[in-house]
């Protein structure tokens, strides 16, 4: 038998600590801000829906740092979506909303990068979105900030600028389904585990980036970083 390949677990840095956060799954919430739902052609408070990115699609960027990020293959319409990311520290099934905060370990700022053209084609054909959402390095993310530092985040500004110009400006408090409700919903469909991340959805203003563009991500109380599309 050939030697078994060694696959390292995916981990993320923790702000202000030497330890790293071991990642289990990466859940993403679709259309969770009313203004973005409208720009994507939906309306009202539809039930939350979820998709995954592979854990190794995470692309870590240090707080306040800027990192080159390769333009992905197969797309002519690459979109940014800035999102608050929740890191789960304690798992569970059927978690009640009023208990959900006890399962949060911390927060990060992240980008749900999307090959919008491929996603649109798959949607039209009623096929899964994976190729549009779950591509390699499709999830740039900053360090995890422990909830002991931030407190529970139910409000706070989240912004994305491209080349210094603000394109997305939202507030966590404008989520259609707040973080507690999202945790409750996910845990009805799957067993949440320590190490799970949840990308909680993006506010309006999604749009295209090209090679040479710089995306600046900022989430109040959580941190900021930049990604250079190369
Ligand atoms: Mn998203």
py3Dmol code that shows the C-alpha trace and the ligand (Angstrom):
import py3Dmol

protein = """\
ATOM      1  CA  UNK A   1       0.000   0.000   0.000  1.00  0.00           C
ATOM      2  CA  UNK A   2       1.238   3.490  -0.838  1.00  0.00           C
ATOM      3  CA  UNK A   3       1.741   5.849   2.080  1.00  0.00           C
ATOM      4  CA  UNK A   4      -1.461   7.663   2.958  1.00  0.00           C
ATOM      5  CA  UNK A   5      -1.387  11.358   2.091  1.00  0.00           C
ATOM      6  CA  UNK A   6      -1.425  13.656   5.100  1.00  0.00           C
ATOM      7  CA  UNK A   7      -4.280  16.190   4.977  1.00  0.00           C
ATOM      8  CA  UNK A   8      -3.844  19.001   7.468  1.00  0.00           C
ATOM      9  CA  UNK A   9      -6.971  20.277   9.227  1.00  0.00           C
ATOM     10  CA  UNK A  10      -8.092  23.766   8.218  1.00  0.00           C
ATOM     11  CA  UNK A  11      -7.456  26.309  10.963  1.00  0.00           C
ATOM     12  CA  UNK A  12      -7.836  30.072  11.312  1.00  0.00           C
ATOM     13  CA  UNK A  13      -5.907  32.515  13.485  1.00  0.00           C
ATOM     14  CA  UNK A  14      -7.529  33.863  16.627  1.00  0.00           C
ATOM     15  CA  UNK A  15      -7.100  37.579  17.231  1.00  0.00           C
ATOM     16  CA  UNK A  16      -4.815  38.150  20.200  1.00  0.00           C
ATOM     17  CA  UNK A  17      -3.947  34.480  20.801  1.00  0.00           C
ATOM     18  CA  UNK A  18      -1.358  31.987  19.585  1.00  0.00           C
ATOM     19  CA  UNK A  19      -3.862  29.160  19.323  1.00  0.00           C
ATOM     20  CA  UNK A  20      -5.748  28.587  16.093  1.00  0.00           C
ATOM     21  CA  UNK A  21      -9.427  27.821  15.533  1.00  0.00           C
ATOM     22  CA  UNK A  22      -9.966  24.408  13.909  1.00  0.00           C
ATOM     23  CA  UNK A  23     -12.688  24.629  11.260  1.00  0.00           C
ATOM     24  CA  UNK A  24     -15.309  21.935  10.810  1.00  0.00           C
ATOM     25  CA  UNK A  25     -17.940  23.079   8.255  1.00  0.00           C
ATOM     26  CA  UNK A  26     -18.639  26.367   6.523  1.00  0.00           C
ATOM     27  CA  UNK A  27     -22.360  27.148   6.330  1.00  0.00           C
ATOM     28  CA  UNK A  28     -23.608  30.145   4.355  1.00  0.00           C
ATOM     29  CA  UNK A  29     -27.003  31.850   4.559  1.00  0.00           C
ATOM     30  CA  UNK A  30     -28.565  33.011   1.288  1.00  0.00           C
ATOM     31  CA  UNK A  31     -30.314  36.386   0.899  1.00  0.00           C
ATOM     32  CA  UNK A  32     -30.401  37.455   4.558  1.00  0.00           C
ATOM     33  CA  UNK A  33     -30.686  41.237   4.153  1.00  0.00           C
ATOM     34  CA  UNK A  34     -33.907  42.629   2.668  1.00  0.00           C
ATOM     35  CA  UNK A  35     -32.144  45.116   0.399  1.00  0.00           C
ATOM     36  CA  UNK A  36     -29.892  42.387  -1.050  1.00  0.00           C
ATOM     37  CA  UNK A  37     -32.807  39.934  -1.381  1.00  0.00           C
ATOM     38  CA  UNK A  38     -34.576  42.600  -3.466  1.00  0.00           C
ATOM     39  CA  UNK A  39     -31.564  43.189  -5.707  1.00  0.00           C
ATOM     40  CA  UNK A  40     -31.465  39.389  -6.299  1.00  0.00           C
ATOM     41  CA  UNK A  41     -35.147  39.363  -7.267  1.00  0.00           C
ATOM     42  CA  UNK A  42     -36.698  38.044  -4.021  1.00  0.00           C
ATOM     43  CA  UNK A  43     -38.956  39.784  -1.556  1.00  0.00           C
ATOM     44  CA  UNK A  44     -40.390  39.341   1.916  1.00  0.00           C
ATOM     45  CA  UNK A  45     -39.236  37.075   4.704  1.00  0.00           C
ATOM     46  CA  UNK A  46     -38.824  33.742   2.991  1.00  0.00           C
ATOM     47  CA  UNK A  47     -37.491  30.969   5.256  1.00  0.00           C
ATOM     48  CA  UNK A  48     -33.684  31.085   5.512  1.00  0.00           C
ATOM     49  CA  UNK A  49     -31.816  28.781   3.165  1.00  0.00           C
ATOM     50  CA  UNK A  50     -28.285  27.488   3.333  1.00  0.00           C
ATOM     51  CA  UNK A  51     -25.398  26.315   1.225  1.00  0.00           C
ATOM     52  CA  UNK A  52     -21.866  25.197   1.999  1.00  0.00           C
ATOM     53  CA  UNK A  53     -18.383  26.155   1.064  1.00  0.00           C
ATOM     54  CA  UNK A  54     -15.590  23.638   1.556  1.00  0.00           C
ATOM     55  CA  UNK A  55     -13.564  24.400   4.714  1.00  0.00           C
ATOM     56  CA  UNK A  56     -10.419  24.609   2.595  1.00  0.00           C
ATOM     57  CA  UNK A  57     -12.009  27.389   0.512  1.00  0.00           C
ATOM     58  CA  UNK A  58     -11.144  29.716   3.413  1.00  0.00           C
ATOM     59  CA  UNK A  59      -8.387  32.186   2.581  1.00  0.00           C
ATOM     60  CA  UNK A  60      -7.035  33.810   5.717  1.00  0.00           C
ATOM     61  CA  UNK A  61      -5.983  37.434   5.869  1.00  0.00           C
ATOM     62  CA  UNK A  62      -4.578  38.964   9.072  1.00  0.00           C
ATOM     63  CA  UNK A  63      -6.325  41.860  10.789  1.00  0.00           C
ATOM     64  CA  UNK A  64      -5.362  45.092   9.047  1.00  0.00           C
ATOM     65  CA  UNK A  65      -3.390  43.143   6.482  1.00  0.00           C
ATOM     66  CA  UNK A  66      -3.640  43.007   2.742  1.00  0.00           C
ATOM     67  CA  UNK A  67      -3.106  39.853   0.725  1.00  0.00           C
ATOM     68  CA  UNK A  68      -2.962  38.964  -2.979  1.00  0.00           C
ATOM     69  CA  UNK A  69      -5.821  36.671  -4.029  1.00  0.00           C
ATOM     70  CA  UNK A  70      -5.873  34.912  -7.409  1.00  0.00           C
ATOM     71  CA  UNK A  71      -8.771  35.602  -9.777  1.00  0.00           C
ATOM     72  CA  UNK A  72     -10.637  32.278 -10.088  1.00  0.00           C
ATOM     73  CA  UNK A  73     -11.079  30.234 -13.265  1.00  0.00           C
ATOM     74  CA  UNK A  74     -14.158  30.004 -15.512  1.00  0.00           C
ATOM     75  CA  UNK A  75     -15.820  33.331 -14.646  1.00  0.00           C
ATOM     76  CA  UNK A  76     -16.329  36.670 -16.350  1.00  0.00           C
ATOM     77  CA  UNK A  77     -18.514  37.994 -13.536  1.00  0.00           C
ATOM     78  CA  UNK A  78     -16.838  37.648 -10.150  1.00  0.00           C
ATOM     79  CA  UNK A  79     -18.807  39.232  -7.298  1.00  0.00           C
ATOM     80  CA  UNK A  80     -17.942  40.165  -3.713  1.00  0.00           C
ATOM     81  CA  UNK A  81     -20.373  39.702  -0.800  1.00  0.00           C
ATOM     82  CA  UNK A  82     -19.162  41.037   2.539  1.00  0.00           C
ATOM     83  CA  UNK A  83     -20.506  39.087   5.518  1.00  0.00           C
ATOM     84  CA  UNK A  84     -20.330  38.734   9.282  1.00  0.00           C
ATOM     85  CA  UNK A  85     -19.073  35.232  10.073  1.00  0.00           C
ATOM     86  CA  UNK A  86     -20.075  33.443  13.273  1.00  0.00           C
ATOM     87  CA  UNK A  87     -17.761  30.801  14.721  1.00  0.00           C
ATOM     88  CA  UNK A  88     -19.444  28.038  16.706  1.00  0.00           C
ATOM     89  CA  UNK A  89     -17.754  26.874  19.914  1.00  0.00           C
ATOM     90  CA  UNK A  90     -20.327  24.417  21.180  1.00  0.00           C
ATOM     91  CA  UNK A  91     -22.421  22.207  18.950  1.00  0.00           C
ATOM     92  CA  UNK A  92     -25.975  21.029  19.276  1.00  0.00           C
ATOM     93  CA  UNK A  93     -29.202  19.972  17.616  1.00  0.00           C
ATOM     94  CA  UNK A  94     -32.475  21.887  17.762  1.00  0.00           C
ATOM     95  CA  UNK A  95     -30.851  24.790  19.574  1.00  0.00           C
ATOM     96  CA  UNK A  96     -33.437  27.198  20.975  1.00  0.00           C
ATOM     97  CA  UNK A  97     -33.105  30.844  19.950  1.00  0.00           C
ATOM     98  CA  UNK A  98     -32.723  31.990  23.538  1.00  0.00           C
ATOM     99  CA  UNK A  99     -29.846  29.526  24.025  1.00  0.00           C
ATOM    100  CA  UNK A 100     -28.140  30.217  20.686  1.00  0.00           C
ATOM    101  CA  UNK A 101     -25.699  32.853  21.963  1.00  0.00           C
ATOM    102  CA  UNK A 102     -24.116  30.255  24.275  1.00  0.00           C
ATOM    103  CA  UNK A 103     -22.987  28.347  21.178  1.00  0.00           C
ATOM    104  CA  UNK A 104     -21.083  31.282  19.649  1.00  0.00           C
ATOM    105  CA  UNK A 105     -17.306  31.188  20.134  1.00  0.00           C
ATOM    106  CA  UNK A 106     -16.493  34.321  18.169  1.00  0.00           C
ATOM    107  CA  UNK A 107     -16.838  36.326  14.991  1.00  0.00           C
ATOM    108  CA  UNK A 108     -14.883  37.170  11.855  1.00  0.00           C
ATOM    109  CA  UNK A 109     -15.338  39.335   8.810  1.00  0.00           C
ATOM    110  CA  UNK A 110     -15.497  37.404   5.559  1.00  0.00           C
ATOM    111  CA  UNK A 111     -16.162  37.525   1.849  1.00  0.00           C
ATOM    112  CA  UNK A 112     -18.518  35.115   0.116  1.00  0.00           C
ATOM    113  CA  UNK A 113     -16.895  35.406  -3.309  1.00  0.00           C
ATOM    114  CA  UNK A 114     -19.247  34.313  -6.054  1.00  0.00           C
ATOM    115  CA  UNK A 115     -18.851  33.375  -9.714  1.00  0.00           C
ATOM    116  CA  UNK A 116     -22.201  35.068 -10.423  1.00  0.00           C
ATOM    117  CA  UNK A 117     -22.364  34.007 -14.070  1.00  0.00           C
ATOM    118  CA  UNK A 118     -21.917  30.333 -13.187  1.00  0.00           C
ATOM    119  CA  UNK A 119     -24.375  30.643 -10.277  1.00  0.00           C
ATOM    120  CA  UNK A 120     -26.951  32.249 -12.600  1.00  0.00           C
ATOM    121  CA  UNK A 121     -26.595  29.465 -15.178  1.00  0.00           C
ATOM    122  CA  UNK A 122     -26.996  26.772 -12.538  1.00  0.00           C
ATOM    123  CA  UNK A 123     -30.024  28.555 -11.016  1.00  0.00           C
ATOM    124  CA  UNK A 124     -31.671  28.798 -14.431  1.00  0.00           C
ATOM    125  CA  UNK A 125     -31.126  25.070 -14.961  1.00  0.00           C
ATOM    126  CA  UNK A 126     -32.263  24.210 -11.391  1.00  0.00           C
ATOM    127  CA  UNK A 127     -28.847  22.707 -10.683  1.00  0.00           C
ATOM    128  CA  UNK A 128     -26.748  23.065  -7.501  1.00  0.00           C
ATOM    129  CA  UNK A 129     -24.757  26.266  -6.990  1.00  0.00           C
ATOM    130  CA  UNK A 130     -21.494  24.681  -5.871  1.00  0.00           C
ATOM    131  CA  UNK A 131     -19.495  25.812  -8.885  1.00  0.00           C
ATOM    132  CA  UNK A 132     -20.623  29.398  -8.351  1.00  0.00           C
ATOM    133  CA  UNK A 133     -20.077  29.527  -4.589  1.00  0.00           C
ATOM    134  CA  UNK A 134     -17.735  26.794  -3.398  1.00  0.00           C
ATOM    135  CA  UNK A 135     -14.678  27.273  -5.584  1.00  0.00           C
ATOM    136  CA  UNK A 136     -11.111  27.232  -4.269  1.00  0.00           C
ATOM    137  CA  UNK A 137     -10.322  30.230  -2.038  1.00  0.00           C
ATOM    138  CA  UNK A 138     -13.873  31.525  -2.417  1.00  0.00           C
ATOM    139  CA  UNK A 139     -13.976  32.594   1.245  1.00  0.00           C
ATOM    140  CA  UNK A 140     -11.394  35.230   2.236  1.00  0.00           C
ATOM    141  CA  UNK A 141     -11.667  35.707   6.005  1.00  0.00           C
ATOM    142  CA  UNK A 142     -10.039  37.664   8.803  1.00  0.00           C
ATOM    143  CA  UNK A 143      -8.998  36.291  12.206  1.00  0.00           C
ATOM    144  CA  UNK A 144     -11.630  35.031  14.630  1.00  0.00           C
ATOM    145  CA  UNK A 145     -12.327  37.434  17.469  1.00  0.00           C
ATOM    146  CA  UNK A 146     -13.594  35.718  20.645  1.00  0.00           C
ATOM    147  CA  UNK A 147     -17.050  36.688  21.852  1.00  0.00           C
ATOM    148  CA  UNK A 148     -15.476  37.525  25.245  1.00  0.00           C
ATOM    149  CA  UNK A 149     -13.840  40.445  23.432  1.00  0.00           C
ATOM    150  CA  UNK A 150     -16.738  41.578  21.259  1.00  0.00           C
ATOM    151  CA  UNK A 151     -19.779  40.684  23.330  1.00  0.00           C
ATOM    152  CA  UNK A 152     -22.741  39.308  21.400  1.00  0.00           C
ATOM    153  CA  UNK A 153     -22.950  41.263  18.154  1.00  0.00           C
ATOM    154  CA  UNK A 154     -26.519  42.084  17.233  1.00  0.00           C
ATOM    155  CA  UNK A 155     -25.771  45.472  15.657  1.00  0.00           C
ATOM    156  CA  UNK A 156     -22.748  47.000  13.979  1.00  0.00           C
ATOM    157  CA  UNK A 157     -21.701  48.378  10.643  1.00  0.00           C
ATOM    158  CA  UNK A 158     -20.323  46.149   7.913  1.00  0.00           C
ATOM    159  CA  UNK A 159     -18.781  47.647   4.798  1.00  0.00           C
ATOM    160  CA  UNK A 160     -16.973  46.726   1.650  1.00  0.00           C
ATOM    161  CA  UNK A 161     -15.021  49.189  -0.444  1.00  0.00           C
ATOM    162  CA  UNK A 162     -13.488  48.580  -3.860  1.00  0.00           C
ATOM    163  CA  UNK A 163     -10.439  50.711  -4.636  1.00  0.00           C
ATOM    164  CA  UNK A 164     -11.361  53.008  -1.760  1.00  0.00           C
ATOM    165  CA  UNK A 165     -14.994  53.526  -2.785  1.00  0.00           C
ATOM    166  CA  UNK A 166     -17.724  52.129  -0.502  1.00  0.00           C
ATOM    167  CA  UNK A 167     -19.934  49.643  -2.391  1.00  0.00           C
ATOM    168  CA  UNK A 168     -21.680  47.819   0.449  1.00  0.00           C
ATOM    169  CA  UNK A 169     -22.741  49.349   3.732  1.00  0.00           C
ATOM    170  CA  UNK A 170     -25.035  47.402   6.028  1.00  0.00           C
ATOM    171  CA  UNK A 171     -25.689  46.721   9.666  1.00  0.00           C
ATOM    172  CA  UNK A 172     -25.874  43.333  11.403  1.00  0.00           C
ATOM    173  CA  UNK A 173     -29.186  44.477  12.874  1.00  0.00           C
ATOM    174  CA  UNK A 174     -30.689  44.515   9.359  1.00  0.00           C
ATOM    175  CA  UNK A 175     -30.449  40.761   8.877  1.00  0.00           C
ATOM    176  CA  UNK A 176     -33.812  39.226   7.959  1.00  0.00           C
ATOM    177  CA  UNK A 177     -32.938  36.249  10.196  1.00  0.00           C
ATOM    178  CA  UNK A 178     -30.682  37.296  13.051  1.00  0.00           C
ATOM    179  CA  UNK A 179     -27.737  35.200  14.209  1.00  0.00           C
ATOM    180  CA  UNK A 180     -29.718  33.462  16.972  1.00  0.00           C
ATOM    181  CA  UNK A 181     -32.482  32.543  14.523  1.00  0.00           C
ATOM    182  CA  UNK A 182     -29.928  31.338  11.968  1.00  0.00           C
ATOM    183  CA  UNK A 183     -28.285  29.064  14.559  1.00  0.00           C
ATOM    184  CA  UNK A 184     -31.705  27.719  15.556  1.00  0.00           C
ATOM    185  CA  UNK A 185     -32.646  27.017  11.920  1.00  0.00           C
ATOM    186  CA  UNK A 186     -29.356  25.367  10.942  1.00  0.00           C
ATOM    187  CA  UNK A 187     -29.422  23.143  14.023  1.00  0.00           C
ATOM    188  CA  UNK A 188     -32.826  21.806  13.002  1.00  0.00           C
ATOM    189  CA  UNK A 189     -31.429  20.591   9.692  1.00  0.00           C
ATOM    190  CA  UNK A 190     -27.911  19.557  10.779  1.00  0.00           C
ATOM    191  CA  UNK A 191     -26.119  18.968  14.044  1.00  0.00           C
ATOM    192  CA  UNK A 192     -23.952  22.024  14.589  1.00  0.00           C
ATOM    193  CA  UNK A 193     -20.445  21.163  15.768  1.00  0.00           C
ATOM    194  CA  UNK A 194     -17.672  23.072  17.450  1.00  0.00           C
ATOM    195  CA  UNK A 195     -15.577  24.540  14.651  1.00  0.00           C
ATOM    196  CA  UNK A 196     -18.481  25.312  12.333  1.00  0.00           C
ATOM    197  CA  UNK A 197     -18.506  28.729  10.681  1.00  0.00           C
ATOM    198  CA  UNK A 198     -21.626  30.505   9.475  1.00  0.00           C
ATOM    199  CA  UNK A 199     -21.460  33.208   6.803  1.00  0.00           C
ATOM    200  CA  UNK A 200     -24.575  35.160   7.743  1.00  0.00           C
ATOM    201  CA  UNK A 201     -25.450  36.828   4.418  1.00  0.00           C
ATOM    202  CA  UNK A 202     -24.637  40.066   2.666  1.00  0.00           C
ATOM    203  CA  UNK A 203     -26.247  43.507   2.485  1.00  0.00           C
ATOM    204  CA  UNK A 204     -27.083  45.192  -0.833  1.00  0.00           C
ATOM    205  CA  UNK A 205     -24.526  46.524  -3.246  1.00  0.00           C
ATOM    206  CA  UNK A 206     -22.946  43.317  -4.503  1.00  0.00           C
ATOM    207  CA  UNK A 207     -20.994  43.809  -7.662  1.00  0.00           C
ATOM    208  CA  UNK A 208     -18.118  42.847  -9.850  1.00  0.00           C
ATOM    209  CA  UNK A 209     -14.389  42.950  -9.293  1.00  0.00           C
ATOM    210  CA  UNK A 210     -11.610  42.449 -11.795  1.00  0.00           C
ATOM    211  CA  UNK A 211      -7.900  41.774 -11.614  1.00  0.00           C
ATOM    212  CA  UNK A 212      -6.162  44.793 -10.117  1.00  0.00           C
ATOM    213  CA  UNK A 213      -9.058  45.724  -7.839  1.00  0.00           C
ATOM    214  CA  UNK A 214      -8.578  45.992  -4.079  1.00  0.00           C
ATOM    215  CA  UNK A 215     -11.448  44.958  -1.787  1.00  0.00           C
ATOM    216  CA  UNK A 216     -11.451  46.452   1.714  1.00  0.00           C
ATOM    217  CA  UNK A 217     -13.562  44.600   4.244  1.00  0.00           C
ATOM    218  CA  UNK A 218     -14.602  46.025   7.588  1.00  0.00           C
ATOM    219  CA  UNK A 219     -16.946  44.747  10.295  1.00  0.00           C
ATOM    220  CA  UNK A 220     -17.490  46.886  13.377  1.00  0.00           C
ATOM    221  CA  UNK A 221     -15.964  45.381  16.489  1.00  0.00           C
ATOM    222  CA  UNK A 222     -14.522  42.480  14.482  1.00  0.00           C
ATOM    223  CA  UNK A 223     -11.804  43.866  12.243  1.00  0.00           C
ATOM    224  CA  UNK A 224     -10.773  44.775   8.758  1.00  0.00           C
ATOM    225  CA  UNK A 225      -8.545  43.484   5.977  1.00  0.00           C
ATOM    226  CA  UNK A 226      -7.871  43.961   2.272  1.00  0.00           C
ATOM    227  CA  UNK A 227      -7.756  41.567  -0.639  1.00  0.00           C
ATOM    228  CA  UNK A 228      -5.930  42.405  -3.865  1.00  0.00           C
ATOM    229  CA  UNK A 229      -7.429  40.585  -6.836  1.00  0.00           C
ATOM    230  CA  UNK A 230      -4.496  39.444  -8.987  1.00  0.00           C
TER     231      UNK A 230
END
"""
ligand_1 = """\
1
MN
Mn -23.504 35.332 0.601
"""
view = py3Dmol.view(width=600, height=400)
view.addModel(protein, "pdb")
view.setStyle({"model": 0}, {"cartoon": {"style": "trace"}})
view.addModel(ligand_1, "xyz")
view.setStyle({"model": 1}, {"stick": {}})
view.zoomTo()
view.show()
